[in-house]
């Protein structure tokens, strides 16, 4: 924890430790702790805890550290407390697994205090730093939230990419909303003022190896259970890198504050980029939500999600090669995926292929 000459930490170490580490945490409107969030997302495979140190008081106003990075100075102060850095070297490589800086006050979206993940060149007693993240504490305990901390942890710990569009990377300068509010690693960390962030979407959970794939290439009826984050419905195409995923995103649990409710269908290509909203064979999303209303609002940056984005209670074919949206591959060829007869949103949804 870091404080400045003009912004002081107004929460206790225990309160910060609870929101990061406690089981069953639901204080001040937060859905859960950061630890329980990643445990739920990973089906219990990732148990992530933080040891809280500080507050470390820096001598200058907060604005100064926006352009003058504080991280090495803070870690020098932390090391001076005598903390045993070997506790944070799980692989016995003399590398600290992960370091999180959380600073006093609400988020300052400027330079080095803008929430981010990066690499830090710092060492002490034979140990060196590697990945770190920074986010804010809020004004007091009532404004503390897990969303942005979890988003930056997704980068730092899991190496997840952003699924939103910077508008200036990968040779693309058009702005789009990416996955909008439908994934923690897009802008879903802001749902419910960060206190009930969106889940990590099925695409990233699957890449992390947290999901059992249920192939749906055969004709039949399938059941999608909400909150069963350790499995995903998977439609295989003849391209190793291109496929479709389906999951239940009804407005329950961590999805309570989503702008839509129902079945989410993702068009995935591990060689794509969420900078590329054009939808051409050469440039297209890494993971795109097939918006049920066919409006492409996320691609056009018209919004970050609306009530027409997820599929619910449809009779007959609602996704195929000739529907809008369609299940065509990015090069315009037929993927073979046809979805029919979707049930209403709820804990258990059914659909047919």
MOKA-V144259 format. One line per field, one symbol per residue. psi: psi as a letter, one per 30 degrees, with the letter a starting at -180 (. if undefined). burial: # if it has 9 or more other ideal C-beta (glycine too) atoms within 8 Angstrom, else .. A space follows every 10 residues. Layout:
# MOKA-V144259
psi->???
burial->???
This chain:
# MOKA-V144259
psi->kkllffjlkg lleeeeeefe fkkgkglhfk elleeeefee eghgfjjjlk kkkakkkkfl leeefefjkf eeeeeeeeef fgkjfffgif ghggkkekkk kklkllkjik bffkklkakk jklkhfkllc kllkalflea ffgklfeeee eeeeeeefhk lkhlkfgglg gkgkklfbgb ggkegcgfff khhffilllk leeeeeefgf kkkjkhfkka klkjkkgifg lkkkjkagke fklkkkljhl ilbfgeglfl kbkkkkjkjf gakgfiffgl eejlkejkkj kefgfheeeg hfagklfgfl kkikkakfja fgljllgllf gflkffkkkl ikllkaekkl ll.
burial->####..#.#. #...###### ##..#....# ########## ###..#.#.# .#.###.#.. .#.###...# ##.######. ..#.#..##. ....##.### #####.##.# .####....# .#.#..#### ########.. #..####### ########.# .####.#... .#...##### ########## ##.####### ######.#.# #..#.#.... .#.#.##.## #####.#... .######### ...###.### #########. .######... ...####### ##....#### #.####..## ##.#...### #.#.###### ....#.#### ###.#..### ###
